Structures are given as structure tokens and as C-alpha cells.
Amino acid sequence: MKAPLAFATGLLVLATAAHGEVYRYVDSQGNVTYSDEPIDGGEEVKVKPVTTITLPKPETVQETEELRQKVEKEGSVYQSLSFSYPSDQQAFHSGNGNVTFEVSSSPGLREGHKYEVTLDGQPVGQSTSGQVTVNNIDRGTHNAGVHIVDPEGVQVKTGTPITFTIHRPSVQN
């Protein structure tokens, strides 16, 4: 009976030691310093436990033969897909960071299909009109991609990506 009690007590001591304390110290100039070691004149800060969630691993997505054939069939309808604006390697000034992407395909979109624009690998908008406006893009160089997606959101055609640079004014220049 003593062994389980000693084991539980040992675990409690280890858990307390592993928890770790945080100390806060404010110097005469008002600079705040945090440390995991006690500081003369400092105070211990109570830190709430961090909630962690372990997500399950996503299942490996495998392209089915049926999906591959569907994409081939629907994508082969389009001979071309490209950006009309901005052009590749274009640099321009955009004070507010808004850019209206113009895309076109030959032939035009089929019923239910949409143009999808991605910015730096992330989808930023879909449209049937061929124009997608993205607001407040950070200054710098970005990569944009264009796709045609079917009603289920499956990319059936991918156009040539472009790179463009936005110059935005700042307080420093």
C-alpha cells in the first residue's frame, strides 16, 4: 500500500516542478522583465494552463480514377486560361493595396464553373465575370494563380501563375 502512495507523491512532486513559475520585475525606468527564475523585487505571475487540442491526422487524400477522368474531361474543354491584369512581373503603386485581377479563358466558362484566384497559394476569391478584387494586399512581391473550378470546387483547369510587386506608401517613405 505504501508503494502506490509513494509513487503518487513522486508524480505530484514532478508535476509541480515541471509546471514552472514565471516572475515579473519592473525596473526604475518602467521596463518589464519576465523570467523563469526568481528576481529580487519581482513578483510571481500566475499563468493559466494552456488548453491544447490534438487533432487527428488527416487521412491521405488519394485521387480516384473517376475524379482524374472527370478533371481531364472538363479541363480539356478549355484551350487557355490566363491573367489579363496584372501582367507577369508587373510592379505598380497601390496606396490601399487593392488589386482587381482580370482573367479570361478560351472558350468562356461553362455553366456552373467559376474562376478562382489564389494569392501566395491561398484562395482569395471566385467569380464568373472574370474579375476578382482582393483588398489590402501587403506591399512586396506576390504570386497569383488562376484556376477554373467546377460546382463542387474541384480545379479542372489551371492557368500560368504570375508574379507581381506592389509598392505602397508608408510613414517611412
SEKOLTI-549331 format. One line per field, with one value per residue: residue in one letter; y, x, z of N, C-alpha, C, CB in turn. Coordinates in nm, 3 decimals. Atoms other than C-alpha are relative to their C-alpha. Glycine has a CB too. Layout:
<recs>
code <- a,... $
n_y <- Y,... $
n_x <- X,... $
n_z <- Z,... $
ca_y <- Y,... $
ca_x <- X,... $
ca_z <- Z,... $
c_y <- Y,... $
c_x <- X,... $
c_z <- Z,... $
cb_y <- Y,... $
cb_x <- X,... $
cb_z <- Z,... $
</recs>
This chain:
<recs>
code <- m,k,a,p,l,a,f,a,t,g,l,l,v,l,a,t,a,a,h,g,e,v,y,r,y,v,d,s,q,g,n,v,t,y,s,d,e,p,i,d,g,g,e,e,v,k,v,k,p,v,t,t,i,t,l,p,k,p,e,t,v,q,e,t,e,e,l,r,q,k,v,e,k,e,g,s,v,y,q,s,l,s,f,s,y,p,s,d,q,q,a,f,h,s,g,n,g,n,v,t,f,e,v,s,s,s,p,g,l,r,e,g,h,k,y,e,v,t,l,d,g,q,p,v,g,q,s,t,s,g,q,v,t,v,n,n,i,d,r,g,t,h,n,a,g,v,h,i,v,d,p,e,g,v,q,v,k,t,g,t,p,i,t,f,t,i,h,r,p,s,v,q,n $
n_y <- -0.119,-0.116,-0.021,-0.086,-0.134,-0.063,-0.026,-0.114,-0.119,-0.032,-0.062,-0.134,-0.085,-0.023,-0.085,-0.135,-0.052,-0.018,-0.107,-0.118,-0.128,-0.116,-0.115,-0.130,-0.103,-0.131,-0.079,-0.140,-0.068,0.055,0.116,0.123,0.119,0.127,0.102,0.123,0.005,-0.111,-0.125,-0.084,-0.107,0.045,0.070,0.120,-0.020,0.122,0.025,0.098,0.111,-0.014,0.106,0.057,0.095,0.083,0.032,0.125,-0.019,0.014,0.119,-0.025,-0.022,0.068,-0.035,0.118,0.005,-0.071,-0.144,-0.036,-0.002,-0.114,-0.121,0.002,-0.026,-0.138,-0.092,0.001,-0.090,-0.132,-0.004,-0.091,-0.069,-0.088,-0.132,-0.116,-0.104,-0.061,0.087,0.064,-0.085,-0.140,-0.071,-0.119,-0.066,0.017,-0.059,0.074,0.142,0.070,0.040,0.071,0.096,0.028,0.128,0.043,0.135,0.027,-0.084,-0.055,0.097,0.085,-0.014,0.054,-0.017,-0.132,-0.030,-0.013,-0.064,0.027,-0.095,0.066,0.136,0.006,-0.052,-0.132,-0.038,0.069,-0.088,0.045,-0.116,-0.015,-0.099,0.028,-0.106,0.038,-0.123,-0.014,0.090,-0.059,-0.038,0.104,0.085,0.106,0.094,0.020,0.112,0.000,0.133,0.012,0.102,0.047,-0.031,0.061,-0.064,0.074,-0.074,0.077,-0.059,-0.093,-0.090,-0.032,-0.098,-0.123,-0.065,-0.146,-0.072,-0.117,-0.105,-0.077,-0.100,0.024,-0.117,-0.018,-0.050 $
n_x <- 0.082,-0.088,-0.063,0.083,0.006,-0.130,-0.004,0.089,-0.065,-0.111,0.058,0.046,-0.118,-0.051,0.094,-0.015,-0.128,0.007,0.095,-0.081,0.054,-0.039,-0.020,0.007,-0.075,0.005,-0.111,0.030,0.041,0.127,-0.020,0.052,-0.077,0.058,-0.102,0.043,-0.077,0.038,-0.076,0.016,0.097,0.100,0.117,0.039,0.118,0.080,0.026,0.107,-0.044,0.028,0.085,-0.054,0.087,-0.071,0.089,-0.036,-0.071,0.092,-0.021,-0.068,0.094,-0.044,0.078,0.063,-0.003,0.120,-0.026,-0.102,0.064,0.091,-0.082,-0.054,0.107,0.048,-0.110,-0.041,0.090,-0.063,-0.132,-0.091,0.045,-0.112,0.026,-0.010,-0.056,-0.124,-0.084,-0.109,-0.113,0.041,-0.012,0.086,0.033,0.138,-0.001,0.080,-0.030,0.107,-0.034,0.105,-0.056,0.085,-0.037,0.084,-0.026,0.050,0.119,0.047,0.039,0.118,0.101,-0.040,-0.143,-0.042,-0.143,-0.048,-0.132,-0.075,-0.107,-0.103,0.044,0.127,0.112,0.044,0.127,0.053,0.086,0.038,-0.016,-0.139,-0.066,-0.003,-0.070,-0.056,-0.027,-0.104,-0.114,-0.123,-0.101,-0.098,0.018,0.098,0.030,0.144,0.035,0.140,0.053,0.142,0.052,0.135,0.095,-0.044,-0.124,-0.116,-0.072,-0.002,-0.100,-0.091,-0.072,-0.138,-0.006,-0.077,-0.063,0.014,-0.048,0.079,-0.067,0.096,-0.068,-0.002,-0.038,-0.143,-0.039 $
n_z <- 0.000,-0.007,0.131,0.084,-0.059,0.027,0.144,0.025,-0.055,0.091,0.120,-0.036,-0.012,0.136,0.072,-0.053,0.047,0.145,0.030,0.025,-0.042,0.078,-0.086,0.069,-0.069,0.065,-0.051,-0.031,0.122,0.045,0.086,-0.059,0.033,-0.044,-0.011,-0.066,-0.123,-0.087,0.014,-0.120,0.022,0.097,-0.053,0.075,0.084,0.014,0.142,0.018,0.085,0.142,0.053,0.123,0.069,0.096,0.111,0.069,0.126,0.113,0.080,0.126,0.108,0.120,0.118,0.057,0.147,0.046,-0.011,0.099,0.132,0.002,0.013,0.137,0.094,-0.013,0.024,0.141,0.072,0.004,0.064,-0.071,-0.121,-0.035,-0.055,0.088,-0.085,0.045,0.083,-0.073,-0.039,-0.006,-0.128,0.006,-0.126,-0.044,-0.133,-0.095,0.013,0.071,0.136,0.072,0.094,0.115,0.059,0.112,0.049,0.133,0.007,-0.127,-0.103,0.015,-0.105,-0.131,-0.026,-0.049,-0.008,-0.137,-0.008,-0.122,-0.027,-0.081,-0.028,-0.071,0.078,-0.047,0.057,0.117,0.079,0.133,0.089,0.043,-0.083,-0.143,-0.070,-0.129,-0.073,-0.101,0.019,-0.055,0.098,0.025,0.117,-0.026,0.107,0.019,0.086,0.044,0.026,0.026,-0.090,0.031,-0.108,-0.126,-0.043,0.051,0.103,0.124,0.090,-0.068,0.090,-0.035,-0.109,0.023,-0.114,0.011,-0.117,-0.040,-0.076,-0.078,-0.082,-0.145,-0.079,0.014,0.132 $
ca_y <- 0.000,0.233,0.185,0.329,0.622,0.694,0.668,0.913,1.155,1.135,1.212,1.512,1.649,1.604,1.768,2.067,2.105,2.072,2.333,2.617,2.957,3.291,3.601,3.966,4.253,4.625,4.837,5.209,5.313,5.109,4.829,4.498,4.175,3.824,3.526,3.165,3.236,3.449,3.813,4.035,4.274,4.069,3.904,3.562,3.567,3.315,3.169,2.994,2.648,2.638,2.445,2.211,2.011,1.723,1.698,1.369,1.330,1.394,1.086,1.061,1.206,0.985,1.091,0.840,0.731,0.867,1.213,1.216,1.133,1.399,1.667,1.559,1.568,1.903,2.066,1.964,2.182,2.490,2.569,2.855,3.025,3.332,3.664,3.975,4.200,4.235,4.105,3.880,4.067,4.389,4.637,4.908,5.150,5.070,5.300,5.092,4.754,4.672,4.479,4.374,4.061,4.011,3.660,3.502,3.162,3.026,2.928,3.116,2.948,2.657,2.657,2.610,2.678,2.971,3.140,3.108,3.334,3.234,3.470,3.322,2.977,3.069,3.107,3.471,3.481,3.325,3.487,3.410,3.759,3.726,3.992,3.925,4.216,4.148,4.420,4.532,4.319,4.377,4.557,4.335,4.063,3.810,3.505,3.476,3.169,3.116,2.806,2.706,2.517,2.308,2.335,2.104,2.324,2.079,2.252,2.137,2.377,2.571,2.874,3.001,3.177,3.531,3.727,4.094,4.359,4.617,4.940,5.103,5.425,5.405,5.651,5.600,5.684 $
ca_x <- 0.000,0.291,0.440,0.137,0.121,0.493,0.459,0.165,0.353,0.656,0.440,0.288,0.633,0.748,0.433,0.479,0.844,0.760,0.484,0.738,0.687,0.702,0.835,0.777,1.009,0.968,1.284,1.307,1.261,0.943,1.098,0.924,1.124,0.981,1.187,1.152,1.395,1.315,1.425,1.493,1.199,0.997,0.662,0.537,0.285,0.004,-0.015,-0.332,-0.285,-0.274,-0.551,-0.413,-0.602,-0.454,-0.618,-0.638,-0.409,-0.591,-0.642,-0.427,-0.619,-0.598,-0.710,-0.961,-0.958,-1.312,-1.208,-0.898,-1.109,-1.366,-1.095,-0.933,-1.266,-1.386,-1.043,-0.982,-1.277,-1.062,-0.773,-0.637,-0.670,-0.467,-0.446,-0.522,-0.424,-0.183,0.079,0.365,0.649,0.445,0.521,0.272,0.167,-0.146,-0.190,-0.462,-0.329,-0.640,-0.587,-0.851,-0.740,-0.878,-0.880,-1.008,-1.037,-1.092,-1.370,-1.560,-1.678,-1.917,-2.235,-2.154,-1.781,-1.602,-1.264,-1.069,-0.775,-0.510,-0.262,0.060,-0.101,-0.423,-0.764,-0.878,-1.187,-1.409,-1.601,-1.794,-1.731,-1.354,-1.279,-1.174,-1.083,-0.856,-0.832,-0.540,-0.263,0.065,0.342,0.603,0.623,0.340,0.248,-0.102,-0.260,-0.581,-0.797,-1.132,-1.335,-1.646,-1.964,-1.806,-1.494,-1.268,-0.999,-1.047,-0.803,-0.501,-0.355,0.001,0.079,0.216,0.441,0.376,0.503,0.300,0.456,0.260,0.348,0.448,0.522,0.893,0.889 $
ca_z <- 0.000,0.073,-0.277,-0.468,-0.223,-0.265,-0.643,-0.648,-0.423,-0.653,-0.956,-0.776,-0.694,-1.055,-1.192,-0.961,-1.063,-1.433,-1.409,-1.386,-1.237,-1.411,-1.242,-1.337,-1.248,-1.325,-1.303,-1.214,-1.581,-1.614,-1.820,-1.759,-1.747,-1.728,-1.619,-1.510,-1.224,-0.918,-0.946,-0.641,-0.615,-0.864,-0.818,-0.918,-1.202,-1.201,-1.553,-1.656,-1.805,-2.182,-2.350,-2.611,-2.865,-3.055,-3.395,-3.574,-3.871,-4.196,-4.399,-4.704,-4.993,-5.294,-5.637,-5.763,-6.123,-6.159,-6.035,-6.257,-6.564,-6.473,-6.436,-6.765,-6.948,-6.809,-6.822,-7.183,-7.288,-7.218,-7.452,-7.242,-6.905,-6.813,-6.635,-6.837,-6.545,-6.379,-6.615,-6.506,-6.332,-6.321,-6.044,-5.960,-5.688,-5.495,-5.198,-5.038,-5.154,-5.357,-5.680,-5.931,-6.110,-6.459,-6.602,-6.919,-7.076,-7.420,-7.460,-7.188,-6.871,-6.889,-6.682,-6.312,-6.350,-6.183,-6.200,-5.876,-5.795,-5.542,-5.380,-5.242,-5.255,-5.074,-5.247,-5.229,-5.448,-5.712,-5.994,-6.309,-6.450,-6.484,-6.223,-5.864,-5.636,-5.341,-5.077,-4.864,-5.013,-4.832,-5.013,-5.169,-5.430,-5.455,-5.661,-5.808,-5.962,-6.155,-6.181,-6.320,-6.062,-6.112,-5.897,-5.635,-5.611,-5.796,-6.001,-6.361,-6.533,-6.407,-6.580,-6.576,-6.246,-6.236,-6.004,-5.930,-5.690,-5.502,-5.384,-5.103,-4.928,-4.565,-4.289,-4.355,-4.727 $
c_y <- 0.125,0.032,0.087,0.142,0.076,0.035,0.122,0.129,0.044,0.066,0.142,0.097,0.032,0.094,0.144,0.063,0.030,0.116,0.128,0.126,0.109,0.118,0.127,0.103,0.129,0.084,0.147,0.080,-0.053,-0.116,-0.127,-0.118,-0.121,-0.105,-0.126,-0.023,0.119,0.120,0.081,0.115,-0.039,-0.070,-0.121,0.029,-0.133,-0.014,-0.108,-0.113,0.021,-0.117,-0.049,-0.101,-0.076,-0.040,-0.132,0.032,-0.013,-0.126,0.038,0.011,-0.066,0.038,-0.128,0.007,0.077,0.151,0.045,0.009,0.119,0.130,0.007,0.040,0.146,0.101,0.007,0.088,0.136,-0.008,0.089,0.061,0.088,0.129,0.103,0.116,-0.054,-0.097,-0.056,0.098,0.148,0.053,0.125,0.052,-0.021,0.046,-0.078,-0.151,-0.080,-0.031,-0.073,-0.087,-0.022,-0.126,-0.033,-0.141,-0.011,-0.148,0.052,-0.110,-0.080,0.026,-0.066,0.016,0.144,0.014,0.011,0.057,-0.037,0.104,-0.066,-0.137,-0.014,0.055,0.133,0.044,-0.082,0.094,-0.069,0.111,0.015,0.107,-0.041,0.110,-0.052,0.129,-0.014,-0.103,0.071,0.040,-0.112,-0.080,-0.118,-0.089,-0.017,-0.115,0.011,-0.142,0.013,-0.114,-0.036,0.029,-0.062,0.061,-0.072,0.081,-0.087,0.055,0.100,0.082,0.023,0.104,0.122,0.045,0.150,0.063,0.122,0.093,0.079,0.102,-0.040,0.129,0.033,0.052,0.062 $
c_x <- 0.086,0.061,-0.089,-0.007,0.130,0.011,-0.085,0.061,0.116,-0.049,-0.047,0.117,0.056,-0.091,0.012,0.129,-0.005,-0.090,0.075,-0.070,0.050,0.007,0.004,0.072,-0.010,0.112,-0.041,-0.042,-0.132,0.012,-0.044,0.083,-0.073,0.111,-0.060,0.081,-0.038,0.093,-0.025,-0.095,-0.109,-0.116,-0.032,-0.130,-0.072,-0.037,-0.107,0.051,-0.043,-0.085,0.061,-0.098,0.086,-0.099,0.041,0.071,-0.099,0.032,0.068,-0.104,0.055,-0.093,-0.058,0.008,-0.119,0.021,0.102,-0.061,-0.094,0.079,0.058,-0.105,-0.044,0.111,0.041,-0.090,0.067,0.137,0.097,-0.070,0.116,-0.049,0.009,0.065,0.012,0.081,0.114,0.115,-0.036,0.020,-0.084,-0.026,-0.148,-0.005,-0.078,0.022,-0.108,0.044,-0.121,0.066,-0.102,0.052,-0.094,0.039,-0.056,-0.035,-0.038,-0.044,-0.124,-0.094,0.050,0.147,0.027,0.151,0.033,0.140,0.062,0.111,0.096,-0.049,-0.134,-0.113,-0.048,-0.131,-0.037,-0.094,-0.038,0.022,0.141,0.074,-0.012,0.082,0.044,0.043,0.117,0.112,0.125,0.095,0.101,-0.035,-0.090,-0.013,-0.151,-0.020,-0.145,-0.040,-0.145,-0.047,-0.142,-0.094,0.038,0.130,0.125,0.065,0.010,0.101,0.081,0.073,0.142,0.001,0.082,0.062,-0.014,0.046,-0.087,0.089,-0.108,0.075,-0.004,0.040,0.146,0.042,-0.116 $
c_z <- 0.000,-0.137,-0.091,0.053,-0.028,-0.148,-0.035,0.052,-0.089,-0.127,0.027,0.010,-0.139,-0.078,0.046,-0.052,-0.150,-0.037,-0.033,0.042,-0.094,0.095,-0.084,0.086,-0.082,0.059,0.017,-0.124,-0.055,-0.096,0.072,-0.049,0.057,0.002,0.062,0.127,0.086,-0.019,0.127,-0.033,-0.099,0.068,-0.087,-0.075,-0.011,-0.148,-0.010,-0.089,-0.145,-0.045,-0.130,-0.055,-0.099,-0.109,-0.062,-0.130,-0.115,-0.078,-0.130,-0.110,-0.124,-0.114,-0.058,-0.152,-0.057,0.004,-0.104,-0.139,-0.014,-0.023,-0.141,-0.102,0.005,-0.030,-0.146,-0.086,-0.021,-0.066,0.077,0.120,0.044,0.064,-0.111,0.075,0.140,-0.084,0.085,0.017,0.005,0.142,-0.011,0.140,0.029,0.144,0.104,-0.008,-0.071,-0.143,-0.059,-0.104,-0.111,-0.066,-0.114,-0.042,-0.141,-0.006,0.138,0.095,-0.038,0.117,0.128,0.033,0.045,-0.015,0.148,-0.003,0.134,0.013,0.098,0.049,0.069,-0.088,0.059,-0.063,-0.121,-0.072,-0.130,-0.101,-0.055,0.077,0.147,0.065,0.136,0.068,0.096,-0.011,0.052,-0.112,-0.014,-0.123,0.037,-0.123,-0.007,-0.097,-0.039,-0.036,-0.046,0.088,-0.041,0.117,0.135,0.052,-0.046,-0.111,-0.125,-0.101,0.081,-0.103,0.048,0.111,-0.040,0.131,-0.021,0.130,0.024,0.082,0.070,0.081,0.147,0.068,-0.024,-0.138,-0.073 $
cb_y <- 0.000,-0.022,-0.134,-0.057,-0.008,-0.094,-0.123,-0.023,-0.028,-0.125,-0.083,-0.005,-0.068,-0.133,-0.049,-0.001,-0.099,-0.127,0.023,0.008,0.030,0.027,-0.016,0.044,-0.042,0.070,-0.011,0.066,-0.013,0.107,-0.012,-0.020,0.010,-0.045,0.050,-0.120,-0.001,-0.045,0.081,0.054,0.123,-0.093,0.095,-0.123,0.056,0.005,-0.042,0.067,-0.132,0.008,0.050,-0.066,0.073,-0.125,0.112,-0.087,-0.102,0.124,-0.074,-0.112,0.151,-0.153,0.076,-0.014,-0.146,-0.039,0.035,-0.103,-0.130,0.009,0.001,-0.139,-0.092,0.025,-0.041,-0.143,0.017,0.058,0.050,0.110,-0.101,0.031,0.033,0.041,0.129,0.049,0.078,-0.128,-0.020,0.016,0.035,-0.033,0.152,-0.149,0.137,0.031,-0.058,0.082,-0.091,0.099,-0.135,0.120,-0.112,0.098,-0.107,0.039,-0.079,0.098,0.071,-0.151,-0.062,-0.143,-0.034,0.022,0.131,-0.137,0.156,-0.145,0.135,0.089,-0.065,0.079,-0.102,0.103,0.144,-0.133,0.134,-0.046,0.125,0.032,0.141,-0.144,0.125,-0.102,0.043,-0.009,-0.041,-0.099,0.132,-0.091,-0.050,0.060,-0.137,0.130,-0.134,0.097,-0.091,-0.026,0.049,-0.153,-0.047,-0.150,0.010,-0.142,0.042,-0.003,0.070,-0.076,0.132,0.052,-0.065,0.112,-0.042,0.040,0.042,-0.042,0.093,-0.092,0.138,-0.116,-0.023,-0.130,-0.111 $
cb_x <- -0.093,0.110,0.029,-0.140,-0.026,0.116,-0.050,-0.138,0.051,0.079,-0.116,-0.077,0.109,0.013,-0.143,-0.001,0.113,-0.048,-0.096,0.037,0.039,-0.100,0.129,-0.150,0.148,-0.140,0.120,0.121,0.109,-0.078,0.148,-0.150,0.145,-0.119,0.120,0.014,0.153,0.000,-0.044,0.138,0.069,0.063,-0.122,-0.017,0.038,-0.129,0.130,-0.126,-0.056,0.132,-0.146,0.138,-0.118,0.065,0.002,-0.127,0.116,0.008,-0.134,0.102,-0.026,0.002,0.086,-0.146,-0.002,-0.122,0.049,0.114,-0.077,-0.080,0.115,0.055,-0.119,-0.055,0.118,-0.002,-0.134,0.013,-0.013,0.052,-0.043,0.082,0.099,-0.139,-0.086,0.082,0.055,0.048,0.115,-0.148,0.150,-0.132,0.034,-0.049,-0.055,-0.146,0.022,-0.130,0.127,-0.102,0.035,-0.002,-0.002,0.012,-0.063,0.102,-0.118,-0.114,-0.023,0.040,-0.135,-0.033,0.084,-0.044,0.037,-0.002,-0.010,0.057,-0.055,0.039,0.100,0.008,-0.116,0.106,0.001,-0.072,0.069,-0.146,-0.038,0.005,-0.060,0.061,-0.089,0.121,-0.124,-0.062,0.017,0.069,0.070,0.012,0.136,-0.138,0.071,-0.068,0.028,-0.021,0.009,-0.033,0.004,0.001,-0.138,0.018,0.001,-0.043,0.142,-0.138,-0.068,0.099,-0.073,0.078,0.058,-0.090,0.151,-0.147,0.148,-0.127,0.090,-0.085,-0.065,0.099,-0.027,0.069,0.059 $
cb_z <- 0.119,0.102,-0.067,-0.011,0.151,0.042,-0.078,0.065,0.143,-0.034,-0.053,0.133,0.087,-0.075,0.020,0.154,0.030,-0.066,0.119,-0.146,0.145,-0.119,0.083,-0.026,0.021,0.019,-0.095,0.064,-0.106,-0.063,-0.043,-0.036,0.056,-0.093,0.085,-0.096,-0.028,0.147,-0.130,0.051,-0.048,-0.103,0.007,0.096,-0.141,0.090,-0.076,-0.063,0.053,-0.083,-0.022,0.026,-0.072,0.068,-0.104,-0.028,-0.016,-0.093,-0.027,-0.031,-0.023,0.020,-0.105,0.047,-0.050,0.087,0.142,0.001,-0.024,0.132,0.105,-0.034,0.028,0.140,0.082,-0.054,0.076,0.142,-0.143,-0.094,0.115,-0.125,0.115,-0.054,-0.003,0.120,-0.122,-0.074,-0.097,-0.044,0.035,-0.070,-0.005,-0.015,-0.006,-0.021,0.133,0.001,-0.003,-0.064,0.071,-0.101,0.106,-0.120,0.093,-0.110,-0.060,-0.024,0.130,-0.008,-0.044,0.006,-0.125,0.148,-0.078,0.074,-0.017,0.001,0.057,0.120,0.082,0.131,-0.004,-0.029,-0.037,0.039,-0.028,-0.003,0.072,-0.146,-0.022,0.030,0.014,-0.014,0.076,0.136,-0.151,0.095,0.041,0.120,-0.055,0.037,0.022,-0.053,0.068,-0.121,0.126,-0.154,0.146,-0.033,-0.039,-0.018,0.147,-0.051,0.050,-0.062,-0.125,0.091,-0.012,-0.125,0.125,-0.059,0.016,-0.032,-0.019,0.083,-0.092,0.091,-0.019,0.038,0.150,0.026,-0.085 $
</recs>
